[in-house]
Amino acid sequence: MATAADLIKRSYYMAQVLDPREAIEGFEAEEGLNELNKVIDTWSSLSIYIPTYTILTIAVLANVSTYNITPAITQLSESNILDANNVQYPLIQIDLQRFNTLNFALSATAPTRPSEIFLQQDTATWLTMTKVRLFPVPDTTYTATLYAMQRLANVTYEQDLSLVIPKYVQAALEYELADALITIYGTTPAANFAENYAKAMMQVKAANRRDRSVQVANEFQSFRRFRPWGTYVD
């Protein structure tokens, strides 16, 4: 079992702040954990560092268009909605420009099946929670499924990292933490530290840089911008 404590100690050794024969002190353990969680927070803001998507299921209720998701979503890969007859429809993610044109109050007067989804990141809660906004306003109950990258959770000192962070990511995490400790303590690492650090980061990015899409769009489908509006297939 690889714990956060083990990773922090190895990072201290790699940074040459501590000798491998030295025991880690309480204040060093606390400082290391704080810096480790800072790294995790930074990685959580970039989907390239998040190993895989999470399958989120939302029980959509009639006339309820806003749902809170925790932890916060960093990136949405795909989403769909299922009606009572088990017919599945895509939910199209929209940007802020499109979201600002939506009239939820008007939609509530004639609710129907949602076809669009917007991830709303409010300033007060964006680190911990994402508001999922569905449009049009739902007319009945549905099941929405989201394939999303969510922020990585902070860890505790004795926590088993294998339960939250894949082992292939932990090596890069060690180097990232060691680099932060080098800056804090002003130490000089081994001559090959920079090369190994760059290699570890490159490998974790390469492992995470894969197609996370679950649904495949029709590549032959086009959108007609002028009358008659609509979609067609070449």
C-alpha positions, 0 to 999 in steps of 0.5 A, a space after each residue: 500500500 502506497 500512502 501519501 506519507 510514503 510519497 512525501 518522504 520520497 519527494 523529500 529525499 529526491 529534493 535532497 532536503 532529507 537524507 534517506 536515513 533521516 526520519 521525517 519531522 512533524 512540521 516537514 510532514 505537514 508542509 509536504 502534505 500541504 504542498 502535495 495537495 497544492 499540486 493535486 489542486 493544480 492538476 485538477 484544473 487541467 484535464 490532461 492530468 486527470 486519468 479518466 472520466 467519471 460516469 455521473 447519473 442525474 435523476 432529472 425531475 419535472 420543472 427542475 433544470 439545475 443540478 449540483 455536482 460534487 466534486 466540480 467538473 473540469 471537462 465534460 466528454 459526453 452526455 445523454 438523456 434517457 426517457 421513460 421509454 428507454 429512448 436515449 437522446 444526446 445532450 449537446 454541451 453549449 458555451 456561455 454565449 449560447 447559454 446567455 440566449 436561453 430563456 428559462 422562465 419562458 421555457 418553464 411555461 412549456 417544458 419539454 425534453 432537455 437537449 442542451 447542457 451547460 456547466 455553470 462554474 460560479 465564483 463562490 463554489 467552482 473549486 468544489 461544485 459545478 451547476 449543471 443546467 439543462 435546457 429546455 426545462 424538463 417536462 417529466 422525469 428523465 435520467 441524464 448520464 454525464 461522462 466527465 473529468 472531475 477535480 481530484 480530491 485532496 488526500 490525507 497523510 496516511 491515505 492509500 493513494 492507489 484508491 484515488 490516484 493510479 500508480 503510473 501517475 504517482 511517479 510524476 506526482 513525486 517529481 512535481 512535489 520534489 520540485 516544489 520542495 527544492 524551491 522552498 528549501 533551496 536545495 540542489 537535486 541530483 544531476 539527472 533530476 531535471 531530465 527524470 522530472 521532464 520524462 515522468 511528466 511527459 509520460 503521464 501526459 502521454 498516458 492521459 492524452 487519449 480519446 475520452 469520447 463515449 458517443 461518436 457524432 455522425 461525421 457526415 452530418 452538417 448544419 444548414 445556417 440559412 433557410 430552411 434551417 436544420 441538419 442533413 447528412 451528406 
